[in-house]
Amino acid sequence: MTEYPWKVFTKLASKFILCDGCFGRQFSLLAPGIDKWELGHSIKTALFLCALIQHEKNGKRGSFNLLKALAKSGFGPAIAYLRDRCGAVMEVEPCYICGTDIRQALEKTVVSVTERLKTVEVRTFKSGSSLSSSLIRREDEVKRTLKIPWGESIKNFINSYLDHEISKSLKISTDVDEPDVMFIVNPFNGDIKITLFPLYLRGRYRKLMKGISQTRKRGKDPLSSVEGMIASVLVPETGAADLTFHGAGREDVDALMLGNGRPFVIEVREPARRSLDLKALERKINEAFQGKIEILGLKYASKKDIRRVKILGERVNKVYRAVIKLGREISEEELRELQNRVNGLEINQKTPSRVLWRRGDRIRRKKIVSAKLNLVDKNTLSATLVAQGGTYIKEFVSGDSGRTTPSLSELLNTTAECVELEVIDFLGDL
């Protein structure tokens, strides 16, 4: 041992009353593999032996003061020596930094966290600590006064201890990026805040009946929405608080979603159970709402998939089938000319008037990739359209009082109304 760290050991023990754990933490980098309490106790033992020898040999005042400081920190051999050999009864003082027995406080915290987590299924966790500003100031004072370069912060020490002990107790692993649960503790006052992170699932849905919204609406039956139907099965299965539905765009309430279905991500909030039989869950939803919705390809997902599914809804082309009522009769020649003009047509769409109450008014430039038009009768069209993601088809048909241009109504110089609309394919996936 060099003279330099030995002097720091002596100064620290003489100037600040520290428990074994807080003492050992100041020298973590000198002995990274050693338990902090063992390290602190070992250094105090070495200091005690040197001070004892000096005191026995020549009764130096400095060695006696060091013995008293060690005794005040709760170091048993120093307490016994001063009592038995010097007649001095020393009262143990609280640790200057943590103010208590940090080992006991942490052990109680581990027990409390473990008991609370036993009621939920988690596979990964992240721990953290929230400590008083006065404690942090005291620790900073110790570092600043002695300029010790080998220390470990008390927050890092607490978090590392909790990571190790919780992982060992519950047989779960740490994950700093996407944990199932996070807990923030203050072991010195018993505060524990536990946050259960969502479980994410993804898949596709087909909407087989009109009159069903994608998400729940306030004041309406939750089971009149895709989200509500899924929630009625999934929330009880997971013991969750609730869920949030994220779709790759959305179709109108009166439009069907057919073909291979629309991608979605479900955010299950505060789930008690995470290990699910997804195939069985898929069957249960489909059987409960047969003829209304169908769920396909249910899989586990991540938080990142929410952003991906939103982007997907804006970028991926969809295939629509529409029945369009015109304000006048048109000929086969007009129909062919219209189809040629619509194929590859770029349009400008202001936010539709019907959704202005919930969306900002802005212009979107969209493209009708292709169109196949047929006459049902002289003033009714059947149209199969491939359109860029985010295109408002009803407004492309009607023009929405000039908010979408050009529109079928504008191109034909007559009124046009989309009386039936189905999404028959979604040309992309997560």
Secondary structure as a PSIPRED ss2 file (coil, helix, strand):
# PSIPRED VFORMAT (PSIPRED V4.0)

   1 M C   1.000  0.000  0.000
   2 T C   1.000  0.000  0.000
   3 E H   0.000  1.000  0.000
   4 Y H   0.000  1.000  0.000
   5 P H   0.000  1.000  0.000
   6 W H   0.000  1.000  0.000
   7 K H   0.000  1.000  0.000
   8 V H   0.000  1.000  0.000
   9 F H   0.000  1.000  0.000
  10 T H   0.000  1.000  0.000
  11 K H   0.000  1.000  0.000
  12 L H   0.000  1.000  0.000
  13 A H   0.000  1.000  0.000
  14 S H   0.000  1.000  0.000
  15 K H   0.000  1.000  0.000
  16 F C   1.000  0.000  0.000
  17 I C   1.000  0.000  0.000
  18 L C   1.000  0.000  0.000
  19 C C   1.000  0.000  0.000
  20 D H   0.000  1.000  0.000
  21 G H   0.000  1.000  0.000
  22 C H   0.000  1.000  0.000
  23 F H   0.000  1.000  0.000
  24 G H   0.000  1.000  0.000
  25 R H   0.000  1.000  0.000
  26 Q C   1.000  0.000  0.000
  27 F C   1.000  0.000  0.000
  28 S H   0.000  1.000  0.000
  29 L H   0.000  1.000  0.000
  30 L H   0.000  1.000  0.000
  31 A C   1.000  0.000  0.000
  32 P C   1.000  0.000  0.000
  33 G C   1.000  0.000  0.000
  34 I C   1.000  0.000  0.000
  35 D C   1.000  0.000  0.000
  36 K H   0.000  1.000  0.000
  37 W H   0.000  1.000  0.000
  38 E H   0.000  1.000  0.000
  39 L H   0.000  1.000  0.000
  40 G H   0.000  1.000  0.000
  41 H H   0.000  1.000  0.000
  42 S H   0.000  1.000  0.000
  43 I H   0.000  1.000  0.000
  44 K H   0.000  1.000  0.000
  45 T H   0.000  1.000  0.000
  46 A H   0.000  1.000  0.000
  47 L H   0.000  1.000  0.000
  48 F H   0.000  1.000  0.000
  49 L H   0.000  1.000  0.000
  50 C H   0.000  1.000  0.000
  51 A H   0.000  1.000  0.000
  52 L H   0.000  1.000  0.000
  53 I H   0.000  1.000  0.000
  54 Q H   0.000  1.000  0.000
  55 H H   0.000  1.000  0.000
  56 E H   0.000  1.000  0.000
  57 K H   0.000  1.000  0.000
  58 N H   0.000  1.000  0.000
  59 G C   1.000  0.000  0.000
  60 K C   1.000  0.000  0.000
  61 R H   0.000  1.000  0.000
  62 G H   0.000  1.000  0.000
  63 S H   0.000  1.000  0.000
  64 F H   0.000  1.000  0.000
  65 N H   0.000  1.000  0.000
  66 L H   0.000  1.000  0.000
  67 L H   0.000  1.000  0.000
  68 K H   0.000  1.000  0.000
  69 A H   0.000  1.000  0.000
  70 L H   0.000  1.000  0.000
  71 A H   0.000  1.000  0.000
  72 K H   0.000  1.000  0.000
  73 S C   1.000  0.000  0.000
  74 G C   1.000  0.000  0.000
  75 F C   1.000  0.000  0.000
  76 G H   0.000  1.000  0.000
  77 P H   0.000  1.000  0.000
  78 A H   0.000  1.000  0.000
  79 I H   0.000  1.000  0.000
  80 A H   0.000  1.000  0.000
  81 Y H   0.000  1.000  0.000
  82 L H   0.000  1.000  0.000
  83 R H   0.000  1.000  0.000
  84 D H   0.000  1.000  0.000
  85 R H   0.000  1.000  0.000
  86 C H   0.000  1.000  0.000
  87 G C   1.000  0.000  0.000
  88 A C   1.000  0.000  0.000
  89 V C   1.000  0.000  0.000
  90 M C   1.000  0.000  0.000
  91 E C   1.000  0.000  0.000
  92 V C   1.000  0.000  0.000
  93 E C   1.000  0.000  0.000
  94 P C   1.000  0.000  0.000
  95 C C   1.000  0.000  0.000
  96 Y C   1.000  0.000  0.000
  97 I C   1.000  0.000  0.000
  98 C C   1.000  0.000  0.000
  99 G C   1.000  0.000  0.000
 100 T C   1.000  0.000  0.000
 101 D C   1.000  0.000  0.000
 102 I H   0.000  1.000  0.000
 103 R H   0.000  1.000  0.000
 104 Q H   0.000  1.000  0.000
 105 A H   0.000  1.000  0.000
 106 L H   0.000  1.000  0.000
 107 E H   0.000  1.000  0.000
 108 K H   0.000  1.000  0.000
 109 T H   0.000  1.000  0.000
 110 V H   0.000  1.000  0.000
 111 V H   0.000  1.000  0.000
 112 S H   0.000  1.000  0.000
 113 V H   0.000  1.000  0.000
 114 T H   0.000  1.000  0.000
 115 E H   0.000  1.000  0.000
 116 R H   0.000  1.000  0.000
 117 L H   0.000  1.000  0.000
 118 K C   1.000  0.000  0.000
 119 T C   1.000  0.000  0.000
 120 V C   1.000  0.000  0.000
 121 E C   1.000  0.000  0.000
 122 V C   1.000  0.000  0.000
 123 R C   1.000  0.000  0.000
 124 T E   0.000  0.000  1.000
 125 F E   0.000  0.000  1.000
 126 K E   0.000  0.000  1.000
 127 S E   0.000  0.000  1.000
 128 G E   0.000  0.000  1.000
 129 S E   0.000  0.000  1.000
 130 S C   1.000  0.000  0.000
 131 L C   1.000  0.000  0.000
 132 S C   1.000  0.000  0.000
 133 S H   0.000  1.000  0.000
 134 S H   0.000  1.000  0.000
 135 L H   0.000  1.000  0.000
 136 I H   0.000  1.000  0.000
 137 R H   0.000  1.000  0.000
 138 R H   0.000  1.000  0.000
 139 E H   0.000  1.000  0.000
 140 D H   0.000  1.000  0.000
 141 E H   0.000  1.000  0.000
 142 V H   0.000  1.000  0.000
 143 K H   0.000  1.000  0.000
 144 R H   0.000  1.000  0.000
 145 T H   0.000  1.000  0.000
 146 L H   0.000  1.000  0.000
 147 K C   1.000  0.000  0.000
 148 I C   1.000  0.000  0.000
 149 P C   1.000  0.000  0.000
 150 W C   1.000  0.000  0.000
 151 G C   1.000  0.000  0.000
 152 E C   1.000  0.000  0.000
 153 S C   1.000  0.000  0.000
 154 I H   0.000  1.000  0.000
 155 K H   0.000  1.000  0.000
 156 N H   0.000  1.000  0.000
 157 F H   0.000  1.000  0.000
 158 I H   0.000  1.000  0.000
 159 N H   0.000  1.000  0.000
 160 S H   0.000  1.000  0.000
 161 Y H   0.000  1.000  0.000
 162 L H   0.000  1.000  0.000
 163 D H   0.000  1.000  0.000
 164 H H   0.000  1.000  0.000
 165 E H   0.000  1.000  0.000
 166 I H   0.000  1.000  0.000
 167 S H   0.000  1.000  0.000
 168 K H   0.000  1.000  0.000
 169 S H   0.000  1.000  0.000
 170 L H   0.000  1.000  0.000
 171 K C   1.000  0.000  0.000
 172 I C   1.000  0.000  0.000
 173 S E   0.000  0.000  1.000
 174 T E   0.000  0.000  1.000
 175 D C   1.000  0.000  0.000
 176 V C   1.000  0.000  0.000
 177 D C   1.000  0.000  0.000
 178 E C   1.000  0.000  0.000
 179 P C   1.000  0.000  0.000
 180 D C   1.000  0.000  0.000
 181 V E   0.000  0.000  1.000
 182 M E   0.000  0.000  1.000
 183 F E   0.000  0.000  1.000
 184 I E   0.000  0.000  1.000
 185 V E   0.000  0.000  1.000
 186 N E   0.000  0.000  1.000
 187 P C   1.000  0.000  0.000
 188 F C   1.000  0.000  0.000
 189 N C   1.000  0.000  0.000
 190 G C   1.000  0.000  0.000
 191 D E   0.000  0.000  1.000
 192 I E   0.000  0.000  1.000
 193 K E   0.000  0.000  1.000
 194 I E   0.000  0.000  1.000
 195 T E   0.000  0.000  1.000
 196 L E   0.000  0.000  1.000
 197 F C   1.000  0.000  0.000
 198 P C   1.000  0.000  0.000
 199 L E   0.000  0.000  1.000
 200 Y E   0.000  0.000  1.000
 201 L E   0.000  0.000  1.000
 202 R E   0.000  0.000  1.000
 203 G E   0.000  0.000  1.000
 204 R E   0.000  0.000  1.000
 205 Y E   0.000  0.000  1.000
 206 R E   0.000  0.000  1.000
 207 K E   0.000  0.000  1.000
 208 L C   1.000  0.000  0.000
 209 M C   1.000  0.000  0.000
 210 K C   1.000  0.000  0.000
 211 G C   1.000  0.000  0.000
 212 I C   1.000  0.000  0.000
 213 S E   0.000  0.000  1.000
 214 Q C   1.000  0.000  0.000
 215 T C   1.000  0.000  0.000
 216 R C   1.000  0.000  0.000
 217 K C   1.000  0.000  0.000
 218 R C   1.000  0.000  0.000
 219 G C   1.000  0.000  0.000
 220 K C   1.000  0.000  0.000
 221 D C   1.000  0.000  0.000
 222 P H   0.000  1.000  0.000
 223 L H   0.000  1.000  0.000
 224 S H   0.000  1.000  0.000
 225 S E   0.000  0.000  1.000
 226 V H   0.000  1.000  0.000
 227 E H   0.000  1.000  0.000
 228 G H   0.000  1.000  0.000
 229 M H   0.000  1.000  0.000
 230 I H   0.000  1.000  0.000
 231 A H   0.000  1.000  0.000
 232 S H   0.000  1.000  0.000
 233 V H   0.000  1.000  0.000
 234 L H   0.000  1.000  0.000
 235 V H   0.000  1.000  0.000
 236 P H   0.000  1.000  0.000
 237 E H   0.000  1.000  0.000
 238 T H   0.000  1.000  0.000
 239 G C   1.000  0.000  0.000
 240 A C   1.000  0.000  0.000
 241 A C   1.000  0.000  0.000
 242 D E   0.000  0.000  1.000
 243 L E   0.000  0.000  1.000
 244 T E   0.000  0.000  1.000
 245 F E   0.000  0.000  1.000
 246 H E   0.000  0.000  1.000
 247 G E   0.000  0.000  1.000
 248 A C   1.000  0.000  0.000
 249 G C   1.000  0.000  0.000
 250 R C   1.000  0.000  0.000
 251 E C   1.000  0.000  0.000
 252 D C   1.000  0.000  0.000
 253 V C   1.000  0.000  0.000
 254 D C   1.000  0.000  0.000
 255 A C   1.000  0.000  0.000
 256 L E   0.000  0.000  1.000
 257 M E   0.000  0.000  1.000
 258 L E   0.000  0.000  1.000
 259 G E   0.000  0.000  1.000
 260 N E   0.000  0.000  1.000
 261 G E   0.000  0.000  1.000
 262 R E   0.000  0.000  1.000
 263 P E   0.000  0.000  1.000
 264 F E   0.000  0.000  1.000
 265 V E   0.000  0.000  1.000
 266 I E   0.000  0.000  1.000
 267 E E   0.000  0.000  1.000
 268 V E   0.000  0.000  1.000
 269 R E   0.000  0.000  1.000
 270 E C   1.000  0.000  0.000
 271 P C   1.000  0.000  0.000
 272 A C   1.000  0.000  0.000
 273 R C   1.000  0.000  0.000
 274 R C   1.000  0.000  0.000
 275 S C   1.000  0.000  0.000
 276 L C   1.000  0.000  0.000
 277 D C   1.000  0.000  0.000
 278 L H   0.000  1.000  0.000
 279 K H   0.000  1.000  0.000
 280 A H   0.000  1.000  0.000
 281 L H   0.000  1.000  0.000
 282 E H   0.000  1.000  0.000
 283 R H   0.000  1.000  0.000
 284 K H   0.000  1.000  0.000
 285 I H   0.000  1.000  0.000
 286 N H   0.000  1.000  0.000
 287 E H   0.000  1.000  0.000
 288 A H   0.000  1.000  0.000
 289 F C   1.000  0.000  0.000
 290 Q C   1.000  0.000  0.000
 291 G C   1.000  0.000  0.000
 292 K C   1.000  0.000  0.000
 293 I E   0.000  0.000  1.000
 294 E E   0.000  0.000  1.000
 295 I E   0.000  0.000  1.000
 296 L E   0.000  0.000  1.000
 297 G E   0.000  0.000  1.000
 298 L E   0.000  0.000  1.000
 299 K E   0.000  0.000  1.000
 300 Y E   0.000  0.000  1.000
 301 A C   1.000  0.000  0.000
 302 S C   1.000  0.000  0.000
 303 K C   1.000  0.000  0.000
 304 K H   0.000  1.000  0.000
 305 D H   0.000  1.000  0.000
 306 I H   0.000  1.000  0.000
 307 R H   0.000  1.000  0.000
 308 R H   0.000  1.000  0.000
 309 V H   0.000  1.000  0.000
 310 K H   0.000  1.000  0.000
 311 I H   0.000  1.000  0.000
 312 L H   0.000  1.000  0.000
 313 G H   0.000  1.000  0.000
 314 E H   0.000  1.000  0.000
 315 R H   0.000  1.000  0.000
 316 V C   1.000  0.000  0.000
 317 N C   1.000  0.000  0.000
 318 K E   0.000  0.000  1.000
 319 V E   0.000  0.000  1.000
 320 Y E   0.000  0.000  1.000
 321 R E   0.000  0.000  1.000
 322 A E   0.000  0.000  1.000
 323 V E   0.000  0.000  1.000
 324 I E   0.000  0.000  1.000
 325 K E   0.000  0.000  1.000
 326 L E   0.000  0.000  1.000
 327 G C   1.000  0.000  0.000
 328 R C   1.000  0.000  0.000
 329 E C   1.000  0.000  0.000
 330 I C   1.000  0.000  0.000
 331 S C   1.000  0.000  0.000
 332 E H   0.000  1.000  0.000
 333 E H   0.000  1.000  0.000
 334 E H   0.000  1.000  0.000
 335 L H   0.000  1.000  0.000
 336 R H   0.000  1.000  0.000
 337 E H   0.000  1.000  0.000
 338 L H   0.000  1.000  0.000
 339 Q H   0.000  1.000  0.000
 340 N H   0.000  1.000  0.000
 341 R H   0.000  1.000  0.000
 342 V H   0.000  1.000  0.000
 343 N C   1.000  0.000  0.000
 344 G C   1.000  0.000  0.000
 345 L E   0.000  0.000  1.000
 346 E E   0.000  0.000  1.000
 347 I E   0.000  0.000  1.000
 348 N E   0.000  0.000  1.000
 349 Q E   0.000  0.000  1.000
 350 K E   0.000  0.000  1.000
 351 T C   1.000  0.000  0.000
 352 P C   1.000  0.000  0.000
 353 S H   0.000  1.000  0.000
 354 R H   0.000  1.000  0.000
 355 V H   0.000  1.000  0.000
 356 L C   1.000  0.000  0.000
 357 W C   1.000  0.000  0.000
 358 R C   1.000  0.000  0.000
 359 R C   1.000  0.000  0.000
 360 G C   1.000  0.000  0.000
 361 D C   1.000  0.000  0.000
 362 R C   1.000  0.000  0.000
 363 I E   0.000  0.000  1.000
 364 R E   0.000  0.000  1.000
 365 R E   0.000  0.000  1.000
 366 K E   0.000  0.000  1.000
 367 K E   0.000  0.000  1.000
 368 I E   0.000  0.000  1.000
 369 V E   0.000  0.000  1.000
 370 S E   0.000  0.000  1.000
 371 A E   0.000  0.000  1.000
 372 K E   0.000  0.000  1.000
 373 L E   0.000  0.000  1.000
 374 N E   0.000  0.000  1.000
 375 L E   0.000  0.000  1.000
 376 V E   0.000  0.000  1.000
 377 D E   0.000  0.000  1.000
 378 K C   1.000  0.000  0.000
 379 N C   1.000  0.000  0.000
 380 T E   0.000  0.000  1.000
 381 L E   0.000  0.000  1.000
 382 S E   0.000  0.000  1.000
 383 A E   0.000  0.000  1.000
 384 T E   0.000  0.000  1.000
 385 L E   0.000  0.000  1.000
 386 V E   0.000  0.000  1.000
 387 A E   0.000  0.000  1.000
 388 Q C   1.000  0.000  0.000
 389 G C   1.000  0.000  0.000
 390 G C   1.000  0.000  0.000
 391 T C   1.000  0.000  0.000
 392 Y C   1.000  0.000  0.000
 393 I H   0.000  1.000  0.000
 394 K H   0.000  1.000  0.000
 395 E H   0.000  1.000  0.000
 396 F H   0.000  1.000  0.000
 397 V H   0.000  1.000  0.000
 398 S H   0.000  1.000  0.000
 399 G C   1.000  0.000  0.000
 400 D C   1.000  0.000  0.000
 401 S C   1.000  0.000  0.000
 402 G C   1.000  0.000  0.000
 403 R C   1.000  0.000  0.000
 404 T E   0.000  0.000  1.000
 405 T E   0.000  0.000  1.000
 406 P C   1.000  0.000  0.000
 407 S C   1.000  0.000  0.000
 408 L H   0.000  1.000  0.000
 409 S H   0.000  1.000  0.000
 410 E H   0.000  1.000  0.000
 411 L H   0.000  1.000  0.000
 412 L H   0.000  1.000  0.000
 413 N C   1.000  0.000  0.000
 414 T C   1.000  0.000  0.000
 415 T C   1.000  0.000  0.000
 416 A E   0.000  0.000  1.000
 417 E E   0.000  0.000  1.000
 418 C E   0.000  0.000  1.000
 419 V E   0.000  0.000  1.000
 420 E E   0.000  0.000  1.000
 421 L E   0.000  0.000  1.000
 422 E E   0.000  0.000  1.000
 423 V E   0.000  0.000  1.000
 424 I E   0.000  0.000  1.000
 425 D E   0.000  0.000  1.000
 426 F E   0.000  0.000  1.000
 427 L C   1.000  0.000  0.000
 428 G C   1.000  0.000  0.000
 429 D C   1.000  0.000  0.000
 430 L C   1.000  0.000  0.000
